[in-house]
Amino acid sequence: MSHRIGLYGGSFDPIHFGHLISARGIAEQLGLDRVVLIPSARPPHKQSVSLTDPAHRLAMAALAVEADPLFGVSDLELRRHGPSYTFDTVTEFRNMMGPDVELAWFIGGDTLPELPTWYRVAELVKIVRIVTAVRPGWSPPPIGHLAAAVGEQSAMQLLADCLRTPAIDISATDIRSRVRAGKPIRYLVPDGVASYIMKHALYRT
Ligand code: ATP
């Protein structure tokens, strides 16, 4: 039975080593038993972006972590209709896992300044520990910006939960454009993911 679980949502289009290295670094720092990757159906901040078929993104996430018992993959957001709100996802996980499990939700440093705009954010920070993966050179948003949305104490906690992870300059956008240009993506994604992309002719157009 896992007691400390990290929840890592993203479009994962495709999943890459930047995601995996950062997630593992956070898990080690927090002493997590498990990290669940949650491909997002329709991230609220990416409403206008067209994403690859969820079944492909889910399959690639599963392939990426199949040999690593730290990780699991959830299709919870893909089964839900409408925008993927973190508040709803965390509430569902909490209901599934019971009150004794510690849950942490991972975000990237670029996302922390936007957190005040998230759906039901003041309640969200009360039901899950939000952990920000911070790369070298990153500066935190002013505490007042966060405190205005979640209160002083939760804002201090958010800043305390900014954890250093290595800078891995890989993005899904770059991977998609490399595939489109016929360039290799070896060392950017796990081999199983690269094979899957080729086999299903993803990101060609
Ligand atoms: P895209 O290029 O399509 O915007 P992405 O590579 O940023 O995608 P997402 O699935 O949108 O990937 O990101 C999910 C989460 O992973 C976000 O919190 C993002 O900040 C984080 N992330 C993305 N790339 C990296 C990386 N190289 N290192 C650490 N975290 C990353």
Boltz pocket constraint, residues with backbone or C-beta under 6 A from the ligand:
constraints:
  - pocket:
      binder: B
      contacts: [[A, 9], [A, 10], [A, 11], [A, 12], [A, 13], [A, 14], [A, 17], [A, 18], [A, 19], [A, 22], [A, 106], [A, 107], [A, 108], [A, 109], [A, 110], [A, 111], [A, 133], [A, 166], [A, 168], [A, 169], [A, 170], [A, 171], [A, 172], [A, 173], [A, 174]]
      max_distance: 6.0
